[in-house]
Amino acid sequence: MKQNKTLIVFSSKGNSAKNSAFRILDNLNKETEILCLNDNFTLAQNLEFKNLILVCPTYGDEEMERRMEDFLVKSDWNNHQKKNFAICELGLYRGYLETEQGAGIIIKKYLLNKNLFFLGNLLSVDSIPLDDFSLIDKWSQEISSIL
């Protein structure tokens, strides 16, 4: 296994998560692979990473997009204990901040319970419209400095 390989996994029906994932990729200095979730993808198919970055849509208060939920539940996390993860969630709309984060809360708790290590802060970005990538740039540069 490559010592510090980073895997960026995203789920996207439109382009917000895809564009964000590729923006994060551009800001990382390390060896990085990027994967879009489909209905059949699980981590059993890709074991060569040390760091996992999830880019996920959020649908309301602590709701997850189905493909991201399937990915989390169906993946065999036993082979990934002690690996690192970070989360960028999209779609927490301005004016809806009384709920704090959405899917990121669930994902963080789930992966911590699977014995993975959380890197940095959970980034929650309003993605409608996502035309200002300054928060994503700053966050991904901070993550890159940690890796």
Contacts in CASP RR format, 6 or more apart in sequence:
PFRMAT RR
TARGET T0000
AUTHOR 0000-0000-0000
METHOD contacts of the structure
MODEL  1
MKQNKTLIVFSSKGNSAKNSAFRILDNLNKETEILCLNDNFTLAQNLEFK
NLILVCPTYGDEEMERRMEDFLVKSDWNNHQKKNFAICELGLYRGYLETE
QGAGIIIKKYLLNKNLFFLGNLLSVDSIPLDDFSLIDKWSQEISSIL
1 47 0 8 1.000
1 48 0 8 1.000
1 49 0 8 1.000
1 50 0 8 1.000
2 31 0 8 1.000
2 48 0 8 1.000
2 49 0 8 1.000
2 50 0 8 1.000
3 50 0 8 1.000
4 30 0 8 1.000
4 31 0 8 1.000
4 50 0 8 1.000
4 51 0 8 1.000
4 147 0 8 1.000
5 30 0 8 1.000
5 31 0 8 1.000
5 32 0 8 1.000
5 33 0 8 1.000
5 48 0 8 1.000
5 49 0 8 1.000
5 50 0 8 1.000
5 51 0 8 1.000
6 28 0 8 1.000
6 30 0 8 1.000
6 31 0 8 1.000
6 32 0 8 1.000
6 33 0 8 1.000
6 49 0 8 1.000
6 50 0 8 1.000
6 51 0 8 1.000
6 52 0 8 1.000
6 53 0 8 1.000
6 147 0 8 1.000
7 32 0 8 1.000
7 33 0 8 1.000
7 34 0 8 1.000
7 35 0 8 1.000
7 46 0 8 1.000
7 49 0 8 1.000
7 51 0 8 1.000
7 52 0 8 1.000
7 53 0 8 1.000
8 21 0 8 1.000
8 24 0 8 1.000
8 25 0 8 1.000
8 32 0 8 1.000
8 33 0 8 1.000
8 34 0 8 1.000
8 35 0 8 1.000
8 53 0 8 1.000
8 55 0 8 1.000
9 34 0 8 1.000
9 35 0 8 1.000
9 37 0 8 1.000
9 52 0 8 1.000
9 53 0 8 1.000
9 54 0 8 1.000
9 55 0 8 1.000
9 71 0 8 1.000
10 17 0 8 1.000
10 18 0 8 1.000
10 20 0 8 1.000
10 21 0 8 1.000
10 34 0 8 1.000
10 35 0 8 1.000
10 36 0 8 1.000
10 37 0 8 1.000
10 54 0 8 1.000
10 55 0 8 1.000
10 56 0 8 1.000
11 17 0 8 1.000
11 36 0 8 1.000
11 37 0 8 1.000
11 55 0 8 1.000
11 56 0 8 1.000
11 57 0 8 1.000
11 65 0 8 1.000
11 67 0 8 1.000
11 68 0 8 1.000
11 71 0 8 1.000
12 18 0 8 1.000
12 21 0 8 1.000
12 36 0 8 1.000
12 55 0 8 1.000
12 57 0 8 1.000
13 57 0 8 1.000
13 65 0 8 1.000
16 57 0 8 1.000
16 90 0 8 1.000
16 91 0 8 1.000
16 127 0 8 1.000
16 128 0 8 1.000
16 130 0 8 1.000
17 55 0 8 1.000
17 56 0 8 1.000
17 57 0 8 1.000
17 90 0 8 1.000
17 127 0 8 1.000
18 36 0 8 1.000
19 130 0 8 1.000
19 133 0 8 1.000
20 55 0 8 1.000
20 88 0 8 1.000
20 90 0 8 1.000
20 125 0 8 1.000
20 127 0 8 1.000
20 130 0 8 1.000
20 133 0 8 1.000
20 136 0 8 1.000
21 34 0 8 1.000
21 36 0 8 1.000
21 53 0 8 1.000
21 55 0 8 1.000
22 34 0 8 1.000
23 133 0 8 1.000
23 136 0 8 1.000
23 137 0 8 1.000
23 140 0 8 1.000
24 53 0 8 1.000
24 55 0 8 1.000
24 88 0 8 1.000
24 136 0 8 1.000
24 140 0 8 1.000
24 143 0 8 1.000
25 32 0 8 1.000
25 34 0 8 1.000
27 136 0 8 1.000
27 137 0 8 1.000
27 140 0 8 1.000
27 141 0 8 1.000
27 144 0 8 1.000
28 140 0 8 1.000
28 143 0 8 1.000
28 144 0 8 1.000
28 147 0 8 1.000
29 144 0 8 1.000
29 147 0 8 1.000
30 51 0 8 1.000
30 144 0 8 1.000
30 147 0 8 1.000
33 46 0 8 1.000
33 49 0 8 1.000
35 41 0 8 1.000
35 46 0 8 1.000
37 67 0 8 1.000
37 68 0 8 1.000
37 70 0 8 1.000
37 71 0 8 1.000
38 67 0 8 1.000
39 67 0 8 1.000
39 70 0 8 1.000
41 71 0 8 1.000
42 71 0 8 1.000
42 74 0 8 1.000
42 75 0 8 1.000
42 76 0 8 1.000
43 71 0 8 1.000
43 75 0 8 1.000
43 76 0 8 1.000
43 77 0 8 1.000
43 79 0 8 1.000
43 80 0 8 1.000
44 75 0 8 1.000
44 76 0 8 1.000
44 79 0 8 1.000
47 79 0 8 1.000
47 80 0 8 1.000
49 83 0 8 1.000
50 83 0 8 1.000
50 84 0 8 1.000
51 83 0 8 1.000
51 84 0 8 1.000
51 85 0 8 1.000
51 86 0 8 1.000
51 119 0 8 1.000
51 147 0 8 1.000
52 80 0 8 1.000
52 83 0 8 1.000
52 84 0 8 1.000
52 85 0 8 1.000
52 86 0 8 1.000
52 116 0 8 1.000
53 85 0 8 1.000
53 86 0 8 1.000
53 87 0 8 1.000
53 88 0 8 1.000
53 143 0 8 1.000
54 68 0 8 1.000
54 85 0 8 1.000
54 86 0 8 1.000
54 87 0 8 1.000
54 88 0 8 1.000
54 107 0 8 1.000
55 88 0 8 1.000
55 89 0 8 1.000
55 90 0 8 1.000
56 64 0 8 1.000
56 65 0 8 1.000
56 68 0 8 1.000
56 87 0 8 1.000
56 88 0 8 1.000
56 89 0 8 1.000
56 90 0 8 1.000
56 103 0 8 1.000
56 104 0 8 1.000
56 107 0 8 1.000
57 65 0 8 1.000
57 68 0 8 1.000
57 89 0 8 1.000
57 90 0 8 1.000
57 91 0 8 1.000
57 103 0 8 1.000
57 127 0 8 1.000
58 64 0 8 1.000
58 65 0 8 1.000
58 89 0 8 1.000
58 90 0 8 1.000
58 91 0 8 1.000
58 92 0 8 1.000
58 101 0 8 1.000
58 102 0 8 1.000
58 103 0 8 1.000
58 104 0 8 1.000
58 124 0 8 1.000
59 65 0 8 1.000
59 103 0 8 1.000
60 92 0 8 1.000
60 96 0 8 1.000
60 99 0 8 1.000
60 102 0 8 1.000
61 99 0 8 1.000
61 102 0 8 1.000
62 99 0 8 1.000
62 101 0 8 1.000
62 102 0 8 1.000
62 103 0 8 1.000
62 104 0 8 1.000
62 105 0 8 1.000
62 106 0 8 1.000
63 102 0 8 1.000
63 103 0 8 1.000
64 72 0 8 1.000
64 103 0 8 1.000
64 106 0 8 1.000
64 107 0 8 1.000
65 103 0 8 1.000
68 103 0 8 1.000
68 107 0 8 1.000
72 107 0 8 1.000
72 110 0 8 1.000
72 111 0 8 1.000
77 111 0 8 1.000
77 114 0 8 1.000
77 115 0 8 1.000
77 116 0 8 1.000
80 114 0 8 1.000
80 116 0 8 1.000
81 114 0 8 1.000
81 115 0 8 1.000
81 116 0 8 1.000
82 115 0 8 1.000
82 116 0 8 1.000
82 117 0 8 1.000
83 116 0 8 1.000
83 117 0 8 1.000
84 116 0 8 1.000
84 117 0 8 1.000
84 118 0 8 1.000
84 119 0 8 1.000
84 147 0 8 1.000
85 111 0 8 1.000
85 116 0 8 1.000
85 117 0 8 1.000
85 118 0 8 1.000
85 119 0 8 1.000
86 118 0 8 1.000
86 119 0 8 1.000
86 120 0 8 1.000
86 123 0 8 1.000
86 143 0 8 1.000
87 104 0 8 1.000
87 107 0 8 1.000
87 108 0 8 1.000
87 122 0 8 1.000
87 123 0 8 1.000
88 123 0 8 1.000
88 125 0 8 1.000
88 136 0 8 1.000
88 139 0 8 1.000
88 140 0 8 1.000
89 101 0 8 1.000
89 102 0 8 1.000
89 103 0 8 1.000
89 104 0 8 1.000
89 107 0 8 1.000
89 122 0 8 1.000
89 123 0 8 1.000
89 124 0 8 1.000
89 125 0 8 1.000
90 125 0 8 1.000
90 127 0 8 1.000
90 130 0 8 1.000
91 124 0 8 1.000
91 125 0 8 1.000
91 126 0 8 1.000
91 127 0 8 1.000
91 128 0 8 1.000
92 99 0 8 1.000
92 101 0 8 1.000
92 102 0 8 1.000
92 124 0 8 1.000
92 125 0 8 1.000
92 126 0 8 1.000
93 126 0 8 1.000
93 128 0 8 1.000
94 126 0 8 1.000
100 124 0 8 1.000
101 122 0 8 1.000
101 124 0 8 1.000
102 124 0 8 1.000
104 122 0 8 1.000
104 124 0 8 1.000
105 122 0 8 1.000
108 118 0 8 1.000
108 122 0 8 1.000
111 118 0 8 1.000
112 118 0 8 1.000
119 143 0 8 1.000
119 146 0 8 1.000
119 147 0 8 1.000
120 142 0 8 1.000
120 143 0 8 1.000
120 146 0 8 1.000
121 139 0 8 1.000
121 142 0 8 1.000
123 135 0 8 1.000
123 136 0 8 1.000
123 139 0 8 1.000
125 135 0 8 1.000
125 136 0 8 1.000
END
